[in-house]
Amino acid sequence: MDEDRQRDCAICGQPGQRTKRTSKDRLVSWLLELWTGGRERYARYSCQRCNWTTLLRRPVRRSEQ
């Protein structure tokens, strides 16, 4: 599960931490989930070094529902 909480930054290559989701993130995630029929949702990652934020689409695991 650790790789789900951490991704490398696209800009500087440093590991970025999964950040707390805002209401806008939840809306985008909900819309994507609706659009893909419940197969994907967004996760937000933020880099501590260069402050770059990445939104990643990730598949929804059946156990989450």
N, C-alpha and C positions, 0 to 999 in steps of 0.2 A: 504493500500500500504506500510505501515511502515515495516511489517514483510518481505517484499520483499527486503528491503534495509539493514536489520540487521539479522544476524544469530549468534547462539552461537558457540564459538570455540570448535573444536573437542578435542583439547589438554587440555586447562585450563578452558573451560566452560564460559569464559567471552564473552560478545557480541562483534562481529566483524563487522566492517563497510564494505559495498560494496565499492570496490576501482575502480579507473579509469582503463579502459581496455587498455591493450597494443595491438600492432599490432599482436603479437602472440596469445593473447586471442581472438582477432577478428577472426583470422584464425581458431583456434580450434573450436570456436563457429559456424563459417560458415560451417566447415566440419561436425560437429555434426548435425547441422540443415539439411544439405544436406543428411546425412546418415539416419536420422530419418524421412525424408520426410517433414521437416518443423515443426515438433512437439516439438522439444527440442532445447535449446541452453545453453551455459555455462554462469555462473555468477561467478565472483571472489570475495572472501571475505578475508579480512586481519584483524588479531587480533592485537590490539595496545599493549597488555600486553606481549605476547610471540612471536609476529611477525610471527605467523603461517599463511600461506596462503592456502585457500581451494578453489578448483574449484568445483562448484555445477552445476549439470544439472538441468535445470528448464524448465517446459513446456512453450511453446510460447502461449501467449494469442492472440486470434484472433484480438483484438482491436489494437495490436501493428503493424499489417500489413496494 
